[in-house]
Structure formats: C-alpha cells, structure tokens
C-alpha cells in the first residue's frame, strides 16, 4: 500500500510517502504563511523523490486541525483534489492525535497537547497517560488553561508548548516531550492504521474557535 500523509495545519508544510509500511520520502518546511503557494510543489517534489505517481497512491491522510485556518483549508483542499484525481479515499487525522502518536509511552500523569493558534491563546486538549481524552479541545489564555489542569505529573507536547510553559512555572512535575512539529510520516502511518475510517472527499476540519473572517451578511450594521 502507498499512503501519502500531509500536514499544513501547523506552522509549515509537511508531506510524506509511505510504501508497504516504510517511509520512502518525507519533507517538512517551516513557514508562517505561503502554504497555498508552496504546498502542491512540495507534494510533487516528495512524490518524485519516492518515484510515485499521484495515481499510484492508495490512501491519503491529512491533519484536520485545529491550527492555522488558512493552512488547514489549503491542506484539505489539496488532498481532496489529489484523492479525487486518483479515485481514492482520505483519512482525517486530528492534529492532537498526530502529536500524541510521536510521544511514545508516558509513564504516569496527564498529557497536555498545545498547538500554536497564531494568537496568544493556544489550542489545547488534555489526555491521560494512555492517550484517552479528558475533555474537549479548548482555546484559552494559558493561565486560564492551566487552571483547569489537575495537579500531579504533566507532560506538555506540541508546537504551542512555549505558550503554556510560563503559566506552569513553579510546578516541578512538568516535562516537555516529543517533537514540536507534526511529522507527516506519522500522519501517513495513522492513516494506514485507520484505513477503515477513510471517506470520499475531504474530511471535516476541526475548529475550536470561529474564523476571523465574517460574511458581510453576518456583520453588525454600523450605527
């Protein structure tokens, strides 16, 4: 099986190709903006390195957020077009799951995955040591978020960890673990493991806060 994994919801573009359980090509390029311009050329470059044509891909995996609104939509649209052209299905991978998958086993305590939402408030979700969610995704100021985290050992992960760490100052039982950026190879692996969840067309995005853009019809009239 050939699987393409893609992440554009975070602070960059990441593409990986996995063939028969092994990663044959992968690349991640950090970027704060410009996903729409760079993503498809990056996909084609990674496919060329893997010697795989778009029509040979059996399954697609893509992060569904939360994350950058623009990058998230660009990633979903790109995978949607590729999958449509290849006649294949897509597995949506929540960004929280992709971060958890690279943490490995956590001995004890809870896990707080924090994702950079390009504002002062990170996207975050709390899990137990086994990776079971302990609540819904949140978008709060770090101090308000930390107030909801129970005492005891805590593992902090994700590219938004730097937004939360200052609010955890003074807690001796906090450790930061795992890579900051989402690995597209992990997205491809999770997609293969969850192939029974594959669907036709782009999966729905996971939004934790509404987009900044508001339709004209929904804007309050000027006085």
C-alpha positions, 0 to 999 in steps of 0.5 A, a space after each residue: 500500500 502507498 499512503 501519502 500523509 500531509 500536514 499544513 495545519 501547523 506552522 509549515 508544510 509537511 508531506 510524506 510517502 509511505 510504501 508497504 509500511 516504510 517511509 520512502 520520502 518525507 519533507 517538512 518546511 517551516 513557514 508562517 504563511 505561503 502554504 497555498 503557494 508552496 504546498 502542491 510543489 512540495 507534494 510533487 517534489 516528495 512524490 518524485 523523490 519516492 518515484 510515485 505517481 499521484 495515481 499510484 497512491 492508495 490512501 491519503 491522510 491529512 491533519 484536520 486541525 485545529 491550527 492555522 485556518 488558512 493552512 488547514 483549508 489549503 491542506 484539505 483542499 489539496 488532498 481532496 483534489 489529489 484523492 479525487 484525481 486518483 479515485 481514492 479515499 482520505 483519512 482525517 487525522 486530528 492534529 492532537 492525535 498526530 502529536 500524541 502518536 510521536 510521544 511514545 509511552 508516558 509513564 504516569 500523569 496527564 498529557 497536555 497537547 498545545 498547538 500554536 493558534 497564531 494568537 496568544 491563546 493556544 489550542 489545547 486538549 488534555 489526555 491521560 497517560 494512555 492517550 484517552 481524552 479528558 475533555 474537549 479541545 479548548 482555546 484559552 489564555 494559558 493561565 486560564 488553561 492551566 487552571 483547569 489542569 489537575 495537579 500531579 505529573 504533566 507532560 506538555 507536547 506540541 508546537 504551542 508548548 512555549 505558550 503554556 510553559 510560563 503559566 506552569 512555572 513553579 510546578 516541578 512535575 512538568 516535562 516537555 516531550 516529543 517533537 514540536 512539529 507534526 511529522 507527516 510520516 506519522 500522519 501517513 502511518 495513522 492513516 494506514 492504521 485507520 484505513 477503515 475510517 477513510 471517506 470520499 472527499 475531504 474530511 471535516 476540519 476541526 475548529 475550536 474557535 470561529 474564523 476571523 473572517 465574517 460574511 458581510 451578511 453576518 456583520 453588525 450594521 454600523 450605527 
